Structures are given as C-alpha cells and as structure tokens.
Amino acid sequence: MSTDASFETIMLVDDTPANLDLLGEMLRSRGYRVVAFPSGPLALAAANRHPPDLILLDIDMPEMNGFEVCERLKSAPSPAVRDVPVIFLSALTETADKLRAFGLGGVDYITKPFQFDEAAARVRTHLQLRAQQRALAAANERLRHLEETRDALVHMVVHDMRSPLTVVMSNLEWLEEVPHDPDVVQALADSSAACRGLAAMINSLLDVSRLEAAQLPVESVPTDVRSLALQVWHDVHARRDSRTVELALPESLDPVRCDPALVRRVLGNLLDNALKFTGERGLVRLHVVRPPEGAAVRFEVEDDGPGIPPALHARIFDKFFQVDARKQGVKRSTGLGLTFCKLAVEAQGGRIGVDSDTGRGSRFWFELPA
C-alpha cells in the first residue's frame, strides 16, 4: 500500500464496469475506501444515506447523466450532501461542457483518457481542501458557541447588577438631601453621576442583547422627524459646554414611518459620541437631509474631532470593538453605543455608516427606508 494511504471515502459513478474496476483498484492501492455505482440514481441514493468525502462523476451516462446527478447533489436538503466535492471525469472535451460542469458546482474536470498520477494528485488536493474546510467549519462552530456562552454570562451578570445599583442610587439620592459640607456634596454628586452612567451602560448592553435576539419591540408609526431632531438637539444643547452644536433641517418633510423612541436614542448616541471626541470650542452638526432614492430620510452627525482611520470603518459598529481599538492606539471610544445604533437602524430596515479620516473629523449617518 502507498504512503498516500488515508481513510477518506471516494464514490465512483460510471456506467462502464471496466472503468469502475480500473479506477477503483488504482484508488484502493492509494489507501482510499472506494464505493462504485454504475448509474446516477443508485449513486444519489447512496450519497444521501452516507455522504462520501469526494465523488468522481462520469457525464455521458444513460437514464441520468452526470450533469443531472451533480445538480441534484447540490440541491439536496442535507448540507453534508451538498458540500461533497464533485470531480467530473469525462471524455467530453468541449469548453461548453466544462463550463457547465463548473457552473453546476463541480470543483474539477478531468478529461478521459487521463494519467492516473495526475488524477490521483487532483483527488488528494481536493480531499485536503475538504478536510481544511471541515476543520474551519468546526472551529467557527466552537467560536460561535463560545460567543453565545460569553454573551449569556455577560447578560446574566449585567442583569443581576441592576438591583444593587438601584439600591446604591437610592441611598445616594437620600444622602444628597441631607446637609453636608461642600466637599461631601460634590463627592455625592460625582458618585450619583457615575451610577447613572453605569446604569446607562447596563441598559445599553441589555438592549443590544435584545436587539440581537429580535426581542426588543420595534414600532413603525408616522413620525415628524423634524420635530424629533429638534427635541434631541435641545437635549444635547444643554450639555454642550463650550462646544457649538448646530442643527440644519429641511423646510418641510413628509412624516416618516419609524420607531421614534429608537431614532431618538440613535441620534442621542451619535451626538454624545461626537461631543465626546470634539475638543473645547469644537463644532458638532446635526443635519436632517432629503435622502437619495429609496430612503425616506437621512440623518448626519458631523464633528471636527480627531477622525477615524479608514481601516477601522468596517468594524466601528462591532460590539466590544472598543478594546481592540485601544490596542491599536486609537483613542476614539466605540463601545456599545454605536453597536446599539447599528442594530436599532437595521431593525427598522435602514442602513448606517461613517465617513471619516484621521485628522479630518467624522460624519456618522443613517437612512430610514421609504
């Protein structure tokens, strides 16, 4: 037996018994397990019961040709059957036949008569690719399971933090009503602010989890987005400090069907994010603009902060990306706020993005569908 010995199963499908015997013996001598069938229907039935690792398939067969066999394999209900690589082994040499074979999902095409060493090399290559694909799929499944476990643990811990945090906030509010010297008053105020920030983080994380699981109710009602944007701008304007927050609205805009509470939170998050990374006397703009075709409205939040490198744009809305950004020396916070924005916009059928470059500020935008 050759040192190529493996334990993969190869299925041969050919209506000529001599071809099955010859090729089968050659493959067995290389250590492969071989199952051979003289017709397409028999091969299909066997593949659906026990999917092989690779199929060598003749084209010119009576009753059902190789093209039909491959087409049925690739449309099988089971992914284990659909994913089996198919190598066509045929005397047909026309380019059109080869193109059709690849178009139906074949991974290779060997023309008869063939050199066995060449065919064996191609078989070995596609079996190795198949093994690597399976290993990658298994690794991805393990990662998915670990992420689900992590998310479930984080959700449980964060949910359980709510009750003790509520007690701390209540006690701080009570203490703030008791006369103290100025230093204690300031300390209590700082503690209360920190608790409110922590409560907001907890709510954001829980809401992100609910949006990911499609468990957060999303309304769709006619909304005056001009008035909504004006309300958000007033809220942000009160905490702008020395920065300028501009608002630009169209003179008129038809009502837009959306979830006003979610849109208000998205705008608030984007504006808070812009203020956080805009220096003293910096400028933040909120624009409501007439959208491109296919959308009902477009919101834009611009700042003149440090900007975001283009390499980070694709991941800027990822959950927990803030940690990775810090590792790369990026000082821009991207935590859960932007993740919530993305999920909330997409839950309403919209899309969101960012236009930015280092040193040129940022423009976050989102559109809601017509």
Secondary structure per residue as TSV (DSSP state, phi and psi in degrees):
chain	resnum	aa	ss	phi	psi
A	1	M	-	360.0	143.8
A	2	S	-	-73.2	160.2
A	3	T	T	-72.5	-4.9
A	4	D	T	-76.2	0.6
A	5	A	-	-51.4	132.5
A	6	S	-	-139.6	-173.7
A	7	F	-	-124.4	21.0
A	8	E	-	-74.0	151.2
A	9	T	E	-101.0	126.8
A	10	I	E	-113.5	129.6
A	11	M	E	-99.0	128.7
A	12	L	E	-106.0	133.2
A	13	V	E	-129.8	111.1
A	14	D	-	-159.5	137.0
A	15	D	S	-81.1	-2.2
A	16	T	-	-102.3	111.2
A	17	P	H	-57.5	-36.0
A	18	A	H	-62.8	-39.2
A	19	N	H	-64.5	-41.5
A	20	L	H	-62.3	-43.9
A	21	D	H	-64.9	-46.1
A	22	L	H	-65.4	-51.9
A	23	L	H	-67.9	-36.4
A	24	G	H	-63.2	-43.7
A	25	E	H	-64.7	-41.4
A	26	M	H	-61.3	-42.0
A	27	L	H	-72.1	-37.5
A	28	R	H	-63.8	-33.9
A	29	S	T	-66.3	-18.0
A	30	R	T	-93.4	2.0
A	31	G	T	96.4	7.5
A	32	Y	-	-87.7	150.1
A	33	R	E	-86.7	128.7
A	34	V	E	-119.2	132.2
A	35	V	E	-120.9	131.7
A	36	A	E	-123.3	141.8
A	37	F	E	-138.7	139.0
A	38	P	S	-88.8	1.4
A	39	S	S	-150.2	157.4
A	40	G	H	-63.7	-47.5
A	41	P	H	-58.4	-41.6
A	42	L	H	-63.9	-41.7
A	43	A	H	-64.5	-41.5
A	44	L	H	-62.2	-45.1
A	45	A	H	-60.8	-42.9
A	46	A	H	-68.6	-40.2
A	47	A	H	-64.6	-35.3
A	48	N	H	-71.8	-29.4
A	49	R	H	-78.5	-46.3
A	50	H	S	-138.7	90.4
A	51	P	-	-59.9	129.1
A	52	P	-	-79.6	179.3
A	53	D	S	-86.6	-22.3
A	54	L	E	-160.5	146.4
A	55	I	E	-123.2	128.6
A	56	L	E	-102.3	117.4
A	57	L	E	-125.4	121.8
A	58	D	-	-77.0	154.5
A	59	I	S	-97.6	-51.1
A	60	D	-	-82.7	86.7
A	61	M	-	-130.7	147.2
A	62	P	S	-73.1	166.8
A	63	E	S	70.1	-53.5
A	64	M	S	-151.3	117.3
A	65	N	-	-80.1	173.1
A	66	G	H	-63.5	-32.9
A	67	F	H	-61.4	-44.5
A	68	E	H	-65.3	-40.0
A	69	V	H	-61.0	-47.0
A	70	C	H	-63.3	-41.4
A	71	E	H	-60.9	-41.2
A	72	R	H	-70.5	-36.5
A	73	L	H	-60.6	-45.5
A	74	K	H	-75.3	-9.8
A	75	S	T	-110.7	13.7
A	76	A	-	-66.0	149.1
A	77	P	S	-62.5	-33.0
A	78	S	-	-86.7	127.6
A	79	P	H	-59.7	-30.3
A	80	A	H	-63.7	-30.7
A	81	V	H	-82.9	-43.9
A	82	R	H	-60.9	-32.3
A	83	D	T	-86.6	-2.9
A	84	V	S	-67.0	124.9
A	85	P	-	-69.5	140.2
A	86	V	E	-118.4	124.3
A	87	I	E	-107.9	120.2
A	88	F	E	-78.0	137.7
A	89	L	E	-130.0	101.0
A	90	S	E	-147.6	155.7
A	91	A	S	-84.2	-8.7
A	92	L	-	-70.9	126.7
A	93	T	-	-116.4	0.1
A	94	E	-	-68.1	142.5
A	95	T	H	-59.2	-37.0
A	96	A	H	-61.0	-38.2
A	97	D	H	-66.2	-41.5
A	98	K	H	-65.1	-42.2
A	99	L	H	-63.1	-40.3
A	100	R	H	-64.7	-40.2
A	101	A	H	-60.5	-46.4
A	102	F	H	-68.7	-35.9
A	103	G	H	-64.1	-28.7
A	104	L	T	-83.5	-5.6
A	105	G	T	114.6	5.7
A	106	G	-	-66.0	147.1
A	107	V	S	-98.5	-14.7
A	108	D	E	-161.2	166.3
A	109	Y	E	-144.9	115.7
A	110	I	E	-111.2	127.6
A	111	T	E	-91.6	131.3
A	112	K	S	-80.1	147.7
A	113	P	S	-70.2	150.3
A	114	F	-	-125.5	159.9
A	115	Q	-	-86.2	125.8
A	116	F	H	-62.1	-39.5
A	117	D	H	-60.3	-38.6
A	118	E	H	-66.4	-45.3
A	119	A	H	-61.8	-41.0
A	120	A	H	-64.3	-36.8
A	121	A	H	-65.4	-40.8
A	122	R	H	-67.9	-39.3
A	123	V	H	-59.6	-48.1
A	124	R	H	-60.3	-42.2
A	125	T	H	-61.4	-45.8
A	126	H	H	-73.3	-29.1
A	127	L	H	-68.2	-38.8
A	128	Q	H	-64.7	-42.4
A	129	L	H	-61.5	-40.9
A	130	R	H	-62.3	-43.0
A	131	A	H	-63.8	-40.5
A	132	Q	H	-66.2	-39.1
A	133	Q	H	-63.4	-41.1
A	134	R	H	-65.1	-41.8
A	135	A	H	-62.9	-40.9
A	136	L	H	-65.5	-41.9
A	137	A	H	-62.8	-40.1
A	138	A	H	-65.8	-40.1
A	139	A	H	-64.9	-41.2
A	140	N	H	-63.9	-38.3
A	141	E	H	-65.5	-40.6
A	142	R	H	-63.3	-42.0
A	143	L	H	-62.6	-42.4
A	144	R	H	-60.9	-42.2
A	145	H	H	-64.9	-41.8
A	146	L	H	-63.6	-40.2
A	147	E	H	-65.5	-40.9
A	148	E	H	-63.6	-40.7
A	149	T	H	-64.7	-43.9
A	150	R	H	-61.2	-46.5
A	151	D	H	-62.8	-40.3
A	152	A	H	-64.1	-40.6
A	153	L	H	-66.5	-45.3
A	154	V	H	-61.2	-44.0
A	155	H	H	-60.6	-42.8
A	156	M	H	-64.8	-46.4
A	157	V	H	-63.5	-46.0
A	158	V	H	-64.2	-41.6
A	159	H	H	-61.4	-40.7
A	160	D	H	-71.9	-18.4
A	161	M	H	-73.3	-19.4
A	162	R	H	-59.8	-46.3
A	163	S	H	-63.6	-52.7
A	164	P	H	-63.4	-32.9
A	165	L	H	-66.7	-37.6
A	166	T	H	-62.4	-39.5
A	167	V	H	-64.3	-44.4
A	168	V	H	-61.6	-44.0
A	169	M	H	-64.6	-40.0
A	170	S	H	-63.9	-42.7
A	171	N	H	-66.1	-38.3
A	172	L	H	-64.5	-41.9
A	173	E	H	-61.9	-38.5
A	174	W	H	-67.0	-42.4
A	175	L	H	-66.0	-31.6
A	176	E	H	-65.7	-22.4
A	177	E	T	-84.5	-10.8
A	178	V	S	-91.2	134.7
A	179	P	-	-59.3	133.0
A	180	H	-	-141.7	166.4
A	181	D	-	-72.0	162.2
A	182	P	H	-54.7	-38.2
A	183	D	H	-64.0	-41.4
A	184	V	H	-67.9	-40.2
A	185	V	H	-58.0	-44.1
A	186	Q	H	-66.6	-39.8
A	187	A	H	-63.2	-41.2
A	188	L	H	-65.2	-41.6
A	189	A	H	-62.5	-42.7
A	190	D	H	-63.8	-41.0
A	191	S	H	-64.9	-41.4
A	192	S	H	-63.9	-41.2
A	193	A	H	-63.5	-41.2
A	194	A	H	-64.1	-39.5
A	195	C	H	-65.7	-40.4
A	196	R	H	-64.1	-38.4
A	197	G	H	-64.0	-41.9
A	198	L	H	-65.2	-39.8
A	199	A	H	-63.6	-38.8
A	200	A	H	-64.5	-39.5
A	201	M	H	-63.7	-41.8
A	202	I	H	-61.9	-45.6
A	203	N	H	-64.0	-38.9
A	204	S	H	-63.1	-44.9
A	205	L	H	-63.8	-42.3
A	206	L	H	-65.8	-39.0
A	207	D	H	-68.4	-37.7
A	208	V	H	-61.5	-42.9
A	209	S	H	-63.3	-39.7
A	210	R	H	-69.2	-38.5
A	211	L	H	-65.7	-41.1
A	212	E	H	-62.0	-34.7
A	213	A	T	-91.6	7.0
A	214	A	T	57.0	37.6
A	215	Q	-	-110.2	-1.4
A	216	L	S	-92.4	119.8
A	217	P	-	-59.0	133.7
A	218	V	-	-121.0	117.5
A	219	E	-	-86.7	162.9
A	220	S	-	-141.9	95.9
A	221	V	E	-129.8	150.8
A	222	P	E	-59.7	126.9
A	223	T	E	-132.0	135.7
A	224	D	-	-82.2	94.0
A	225	V	H	-71.1	-21.4
A	226	R	H	-63.9	-48.3
A	227	S	H	-65.4	-38.2
A	228	L	H	-62.3	-45.6
A	229	A	H	-64.0	-37.1
A	230	L	H	-64.5	-39.9
A	231	Q	H	-63.5	-44.9
A	232	V	H	-63.0	-41.8
A	233	W	H	-61.1	-42.1
A	234	H	H	-61.0	-43.1
A	235	D	H	-61.4	-45.4
A	236	V	H	-71.5	-35.4
A	237	H	H	-59.3	-31.0
A	238	A	T	-70.4	-20.5
A	239	R	T	-119.7	28.2
A	240	R	-	-77.9	-17.7
A	241	D	T	58.7	-127.7
A	242	S	T	-88.5	2.2
A	243	R	S	-88.4	158.3
A	244	T	E	-102.7	133.0
A	245	V	E	-120.5	110.8
A	246	E	E	-96.7	152.8
A	247	L	E	-131.3	129.8
A	248	A	E	-127.8	121.4
A	249	L	-	-123.1	147.8
A	250	P	-	-68.8	155.2
A	251	E	S	-61.3	-35.1
A	252	S	-	-149.8	151.8
A	253	L	-	-157.0	129.4
A	254	D	-	-63.2	151.9
A	255	P	-	-56.2	144.7
A	256	V	E	-115.3	133.2
A	257	R	E	-77.8	118.3
A	258	C	E	-164.5	-179.5
A	259	D	-	-96.9	103.7
A	260	P	H	-61.0	-35.4
A	261	A	H	-65.9	-42.6
A	262	L	H	-67.6	-42.2
A	263	V	H	-63.2	-39.6
A	264	R	H	-62.2	-41.7
A	265	R	H	-68.9	-37.7
A	266	V	H	-63.1	-47.6
A	267	L	H	-61.7	-42.3
A	268	G	H	-61.7	-42.9
A	269	N	H	-62.7	-44.8
A	270	L	H	-65.5	-38.8
A	271	L	H	-70.0	-41.9
A	272	D	H	-61.6	-40.1
A	273	N	H	-62.4	-41.8
A	274	A	H	-65.8	-42.1
A	275	L	H	-63.9	-36.8
A	276	K	H	-61.9	-32.9
A	277	F	T	-112.5	22.5
A	278	T	S	-111.7	129.0
A	279	G	-	-70.1	177.6
A	280	E	T	-56.9	139.4
A	281	R	T	60.0	22.4
A	282	G	-	-77.4	176.1
A	283	L	E	-125.5	130.4
A	284	V	E	-123.2	136.0
A	285	R	E	-123.4	137.0
A	286	L	E	-115.6	117.4
A	287	H	E	-117.2	134.0
A	288	V	E	-109.9	117.2
A	289	V	E	-124.4	158.2
A	290	R	-	-69.8	132.2
A	291	P	-	-85.0	168.6
A	292	P	-	-69.0	172.8
A	293	E	T	-59.3	136.2
A	294	G	T	98.5	-10.7
A	295	A	E	-119.4	157.7
A	296	A	E	-94.3	-32.4
A	297	V	E	-160.5	153.3
A	298	R	E	-130.5	131.6
A	299	F	E	-109.7	139.9
A	300	E	E	-132.7	132.9
A	301	V	E	-121.9	116.2
A	302	E	E	-114.1	148.9
A	303	D	E	-140.1	164.4
A	304	D	-	-110.2	35.4
A	305	G	S	-77.8	-161.5
A	306	P	S	-72.2	-13.7
A	307	G	-	81.9	172.1
A	308	I	-	-126.1	128.1
A	309	P	-	-58.6	139.1
A	310	P	G	-54.3	-30.0
A	311	A	G	-63.6	-20.4
A	312	L	G	-96.1	-7.0
A	313	H	G	-59.7	-39.4
A	314	A	G	-67.9	-20.1
A	315	R	G	-116.2	3.3
A	316	I	T	-62.9	-24.5
A	317	F	T	-99.1	5.1
A	318	D	S	-70.1	144.3
A	319	K	T	-66.9	134.1
A	320	F	T	65.2	17.5
A	321	F	H	-69.3	-15.6
A	322	Q	H	-53.8	-40.7
A	323	V	H	-63.2	-46.0
A	324	D	H	-63.4	-39.0
A	325	A	H	-63.4	-38.1
A	326	R	H	-66.0	-36.5
A	327	K	H	-62.1	-29.3
A	328	Q	T	-90.3	7.5
A	329	G	T	80.0	14.0
A	330	V	-	-88.5	126.7
A	331	K	-	-91.6	3.9
A	332	R	-	-87.2	126.9
A	333	S	-	-77.3	134.9
A	334	T	-	-128.6	3.6
A	335	G	S	-21.5	-133.5
A	336	L	H	-89.6	-17.6
A	337	G	H	-59.5	-47.4
A	338	L	H	-71.3	-32.6
A	339	T	H	-62.3	-44.1
A	340	F	H	-60.3	-42.8
A	341	C	H	-58.2	-46.7
A	342	K	H	-62.0	-48.1
A	343	L	H	-65.4	-39.7
A	344	A	H	-67.8	-38.2
A	345	V	H	-70.0	-45.6
A	346	E	H	-68.7	-28.7
A	347	A	H	-64.7	-20.7
A	348	Q	T	-100.7	10.8
A	349	G	T	82.4	10.8
A	350	G	-	-96.1	-173.1
A	351	R	E	-139.6	156.0
A	352	I	E	-139.0	152.1
A	353	G	E	-164.1	-177.9
A	354	V	E	-141.6	140.4
A	355	D	E	-119.6	119.1
A	356	S	E	-164.6	162.8
A	357	D	-	-154.2	156.9
A	358	T	T	-58.7	128.2
A	359	G	T	81.3	3.8
A	360	R	S	-124.4	18.3
A	361	G	-	73.5	-176.0
A	362	S	E	-139.2	149.6
A	363	R	E	-129.1	108.1
A	364	F	E	-90.6	138.2
A	365	W	E	-140.8	153.9
A	366	F	E	-148.9	150.6
A	367	E	E	-122.9	142.8
A	368	L	E	-108.3	143.4
A	369	P	E	-74.3	155.5
A	370	A	-	-72.4	360.0
